[in-house]
Amino acid sequence: MHRFADPIDRALLDDWQRDFPVVARPFSVLAEHLGTTEADVIARLCAKQAAGQITRVGATVAPNTIAASTLAALAAPEGRVEEVAAIIGQEPGVNHSYLRENAWNLWFVATGPDRAHVDAALARIGRRSGLRVLDLPLVRPFNLDLGFSLRGEPDVRPAPTPPDVTVLRPGDREIVEALMRGLPLTERPYAEIGAPLGLEMDAVIARIRVLLAARIIARLGVIVRHRALGWRANAMVVWDIPHDAITIAGPVLAAQPGVTLCYERAPVAGVWPYRLYSMIHARSRAEALAHLDAAAARPELQGVPHLALFSSHCFKQTGALVARERSPA
């Protein structure tokens, strides 16, 4: 955040990554807290989106609740990285795609309205690339918030409470899909979301509040681009640790400084033994490695084999695909 001398800019990006107001004029609420005007808040967010410093003001959802998702990887030969990354990026359900430092070098998250949609996307990518696709589905989360203090302050979040999917109703998927694309940066964004769905603003607001309370919407707020804000070292650290040991080690790792995501995923026998995953975001590689060293020194993780897969390029970063849409043939 050193590049933001303006205290309003700093607070706007740091304090509103979650708990965004679900009221008729949310940007007016922000303006009141920030000591400025509604028009100024909207203008600042528009400028930051245009500059690539934020992706959107919108939602992230708890995995495998209102939609399905998985982490996947391919080992693309050096001369085919751009080609294979383009094949991956063509899938509308791929919402994150990175080049990482490993033989398995292309990593992406595939999303869709159901698991069959995700499976079909992985099959198309495998068929078009001619490469094996590792499918690494989520087993259990320990921290999936990915909101953190850009001031570098500790931001330990409580362990996630399981979402309550019993609250879901017809029409919720379309509302969430709109939130994943991002709120319109206008005075009454929830009214604009509801209009094409044939819903009044109050009905949209009521359903969003229900989905937030049920933890199906995991976070609603400003979604920042960490690299553009100076957090350029992004490492996915994978740990080869048994399932039972993760019960204790997972929450410990999730609470470590610098760790912004932490979860258990299924391994691939004989190919990829790693079960515990953690993301580290830092300003430099040295800072990220210092966070990793501190985590590896914890008694629960001492001696556990691990790899740090630093990202070297981001090919795609968008909201997840929640509602069904036409897929490539």
C-alpha positions in Angstrom: 0.0 0.0 0.0 3.1 2.3 -0.1 2.0 3.5 -3.5 -1.3 4.9 -2.2 -0.5 8.2 -0.4 -4.1 9.2 -0.4 -5.7 7.9 2.9 -9.1 7.5 1.2 -7.6 5.2 -1.5 -5.9 3.2 1.2 -9.0 2.8 3.3 -11.2 2.1 0.3 -9.1 -0.8 -0.8 -8.1 -2.2 2.6 -11.2 -1.8 4.7 -13.9 -2.8 2.2 -12.6 -6.2 0.9 -15.4 -7.8 2.9 -18.6 -6.8 4.7 -19.7 -4.6 1.8 -23.0 -2.9 2.5 -26.2 -4.6 1.2 -28.4 -1.6 1.1 -30.1 0.5 -1.6 -27.1 2.9 -2.0 -24.0 1.0 -0.7 -21.4 3.5 -2.1 -23.1 6.2 0.0 -22.4 4.1 3.1 -18.7 3.9 2.1 -18.6 7.6 1.5 -19.9 8.3 4.9 -17.2 6.2 6.5 -14.5 7.6 4.3 -15.5 11.3 4.7 -16.2 11.9 1.1 -19.0 11.8 -1.4 -20.8 8.9 -3.1 -19.8 10.2 -6.5 -16.1 10.3 -5.4 -16.2 6.7 -4.1 -17.7 5.5 -7.4 -15.2 7.5 -9.4 -12.3 6.1 -7.4 -13.4 2.5 -7.9 -13.9 3.1 -11.6 -10.4 4.4 -11.9 -8.9 1.6 -10.0 -10.8 -1.0 -12.1 -9.6 0.7 -15.3 -6.0 0.7 -13.9 -6.2 -3.0 -13.2 -5.8 -2.5 -9.4 -9.1 -4.2 -8.7 -11.0 -6.8 -10.6 -14.4 -5.8 -9.4 -16.6 -5.0 -6.4 -18.3 -8.3 -6.0 -18.6 -11.7 -4.4 -16.7 -14.9 -3.9 -18.6 -18.0 -3.1 -18.0 -21.0 -0.8 -16.8 -23.8 -3.1 -19.1 -26.6 -4.1 -22.3 -25.0 -2.7 -24.1 -23.0 -5.4 -21.6 -24.2 -8.0 -18.8 -26.7 -8.5 -15.1 -26.2 -8.7 -11.7 -27.9 -8.7 -8.0 -27.1 -9.0 -6.3 -28.6 -12.0 -2.8 -28.7 -13.5 -1.0 -29.6 -16.7 2.6 -30.1 -17.5 3.0 -28.0 -20.7 6.3 -28.3 -22.6 8.3 -25.1 -22.6 7.5 -24.3 -26.3 3.7 -24.9 -25.8 3.0 -22.8 -22.7 1.3 -20.0 -24.4 -0.7 -22.3 -26.7 -1.9 -24.5 -23.8 -2.7 -21.5 -21.6 -4.9 -20.2 -24.4 -6.7 -23.5 -24.6 -7.3 -23.3 -20.9 -8.4 -19.7 -21.0 -11.0 -20.3 -23.7 -13.1 -22.3 -21.2 -15.6 -19.8 -19.7 -15.6 -21.8 -16.4 -11.8 -21.2 -15.9 -11.6 -18.3 -13.5 -7.9 -18.4 -12.4 -5.0 -19.6 -14.6 -1.3 -19.2 -13.6 2.1 -20.3 -14.8 4.0 -21.7 -11.8 7.6 -22.9 -11.2 7.2 -26.7 -11.5 7.1 -29.4 -14.2 3.3 -29.2 -13.6 3.5 -25.6 -14.6 0.0 -24.5 -15.7 -2.5 -24.3 -12.8 -6.1 -23.3 -13.1 -9.4 -23.3 -11.3 -12.3 -24.8 -13.2 -15.8 -23.8 -12.1 -19.4 -24.5 -13.3 -23.0 -24.9 -12.2 -22.4 -28.6 -11.4 -19.6 -31.2 -11.3 -20.6 -32.6 -14.7 -19.9 -29.1 -16.2 -16.5 -29.0 -14.6 -15.7 -32.6 -15.7 -16.6 -31.7 -19.3 -14.4 -28.6 -19.2 -11.4 -30.7 -18.0 -12.0 -33.3 -20.7 -12.1 -30.6 -23.4 -8.8 -29.1 -22.2 -7.2 -32.5 -22.1 -8.4 -33.4 -25.5 -7.5 -30.1 -27.1 -4.0 -29.9 -25.5 -3.2 -33.6 -25.8 -1.9 -33.4 -22.2 -2.9 -35.1 -18.9 -5.0 -32.9 -16.6 -4.6 -33.4 -12.9 -7.9 -33.0 -11.1 -7.4 -32.0 -7.5 -10.8 -31.5 -5.9 -11.3 -29.8 -2.5 -11.5 -32.0 0.5 -11.8 -29.4 3.3 -11.1 -25.7 3.6 -9.2 -24.0 6.5 -9.0 -20.5 5.0 -10.6 -19.5 1.6 -11.2 -15.9 2.3 -8.3 -14.4 0.3 -9.0 -10.9 1.7 -6.0 -9.6 3.6 -4.5 -6.4 4.9 -2.6 -4.5 2.2 -1.0 -2.5 5.0 0.8 -5.7 6.0 -1.1 -6.0 9.3 -2.0 -9.5 10.6 -5.4 -10.6 9.4 -6.2 -13.9 11.0 -9.7 -15.0 10.1 -11.7 -17.5 12.1 -12.0 -21.0 10.7 -14.8 -21.2 8.1 -18.2 -22.4 9.3 -19.8 -24.9 6.9 -22.3 -23.2 4.6 -26.0 -23.8 4.9 -27.2 -24.9 1.5 -30.8 -25.5 2.7 -31.5 -21.8 2.2 -31.0 -21.9 -1.6 -34.0 -21.0 -3.7 -34.6 -20.8 -7.5 -33.2 -17.6 -8.8 -30.3 -17.4 -6.3 -27.8 -18.8 -8.8 -28.5 -15.9 -11.2 -28.1 -13.3 -8.4 -24.8 -14.8 -7.4 -23.6 -15.0 -11.0 -24.2 -11.3 -11.3 -22.3 -10.6 -8.1 -19.4 -12.8 -9.4 -19.2 -10.6 -12.5 -19.2 -7.5 -10.3 -21.6 -4.9 -9.0 -22.3 -2.1 -11.4 -20.4 1.0 -10.2 -23.6 3.1 -10.0 -25.7 4.6 -7.2 -28.1 1.7 -7.0 -26.2 -1.4 -8.1 -28.6 -4.0 -6.6 -31.4 -2.5 -8.6 -29.4 -2.9 -11.8 -28.7 -6.5 -10.9 -32.3 -7.2 -10.4 -33.7 -5.5 -13.5 -32.7 -8.1 -16.1 -33.8 -10.9 -13.7 -37.2 -9.4 -13.3 -36.6 -8.8 -9.6 -37.2 -5.6 -7.5 -34.2 -4.2 -5.7 -35.5 -5.1 -2.2 -35.9 -8.8 -3.3 -32.3 -8.9 -4.5 -31.0 -7.3 -1.3 -33.1 -9.8 0.8 -31.7 -12.8 -1.0 -28.1 -11.5 -0.8 -28.4 -11.1 2.9 -29.7 -14.6 3.3 -26.9 -16.0 1.2 -24.3 -14.1 3.2 -25.8 -15.2 6.5 -25.7 -18.8 5.2 -22.0 -18.4 4.2 -22.8 -19.4 0.6 -21.5 -16.0 -0.4 -18.1 -16.2 1.3 -17.1 -12.6 0.8 -18.7 -9.5 -0.7 -16.4 -6.5 -1.3 -13.6 -5.0 -3.2 -11.6 -7.7 -5.0 -8.0 -6.4 -5.4 -5.3 -7.5 -7.9 -2.4 -8.2 -5.5 0.3 -7.9 -8.1 -0.9 -4.5 -9.2 -0.8 -3.3 -5.6 2.8 -4.4 -5.0 2.2 -7.9 -3.7 4.1 -9.5 -6.5 5.4 -12.8 -4.9 2.6 -15.4 -5.1 3.6 -18.9 -4.0 1.4 -22.0 -3.8 3.0 -24.2 -1.2 2.0 -27.9 -1.3 2.7 -30.2 1.6 3.0 -34.0 1.6 1.3 -34.8 4.8 -1.3 -37.5 5.7 -5.0 -36.7 5.9 -5.2 -37.3 9.6 -2.3 -35.1 10.4 -3.9 -32.3 8.4 -6.7 -32.1 10.9 -4.2 -30.5 13.3 -1.7 -28.9 10.9 -4.3 -27.3 8.6 -5.7 -24.7 11.1 -2.2 -23.9 12.3 -1.0 -23.2 8.8 -4.1 -21.2 8.0 -3.3 -18.8 10.9 0.3 -18.2 9.8 1.3 -14.6 8.8 1.4 -14.3 5.0 -0.9 -17.4 4.4 -3.9 -16.1 2.5 -5.5 -19.5 1.5 -5.2 -22.9 3.1 -7.1 -26.1 2.2 -6.8 -29.9 1.8 -7.2 -31.4 -1.7 -7.2 -35.0 -3.0 -3.9 -36.3 -4.2 -3.3 -38.2 -7.4 -1.7 -41.6 -6.7 1.7 -42.1 -8.1 1.8 -38.6 -9.6 1.0 -35.9 -7.1 1.1 -36.9 -3.4 0.5 -33.4 -1.9 -2.7 -32.9 0.1 -2.3 -29.7 2.0 -2.1 -26.4 0.1 -1.3 -22.9 1.2 -1.1 -19.7 -0.7 1.5 -17.0 0.4 1.2 -13.5 -0.9 4.1 -11.1 -0.2 5.9 -8.1 -1.6 9.0 -10.1 -2.6 10.2 -13.6 -3.0 12.5 -13.2 0.0 9.5 -12.1 2.2 7.4 -15.0 0.9 10.2 -17.5 1.7 10.5 -16.0 5.2 6.8 -16.7 5.8 7.3 -20.2 4.5 10.3 -20.9 6.7 8.3 -19.7 9.7 5.4 -22.0 8.8 7.8 -25.0 8.2 9.3 -24.4 11.7 6.0 -25.0 13.4 6.0 -28.3 15.3 2.9 -29.5 13.3 4.9 -29.0 10.0 8.5 -29.7 11.0 10.1 -32.1 8.5 7.0 -32.3 6.2 8.2 -32.4 2.6 6.9 -29.4 0.7 7.3 -27.4 -2.5 6.9 -23.7 -3.2 5.4 -23.1 -6.6 5.9 -19.4 -7.3 3.7 -18.0 -10.1 5.5 -16.2 -12.9 2.5 -15.2 -15.0 -1.2 -14.7 -14.6 -3.2 -15.7 -17.7 -6.7 -15.2 -16.3 -8.4 -13.9 -13.2 -12.2 -13.5 -13.2 -15.2 -14.5 -11.1 -16.4 -18.1 -11.0 -19.0 -19.5 -13.4 -22.1 -20.2 -11.4 -25.0 -20.1 -13.9 -25.1 -22.4 -16.9 -24.0 -20.9 -20.2 -23.0 -22.3 -23.6 -19.7 -24.2 -23.5 -17.3 -24.6 -26.4 -18.0 -27.6 -28.6 
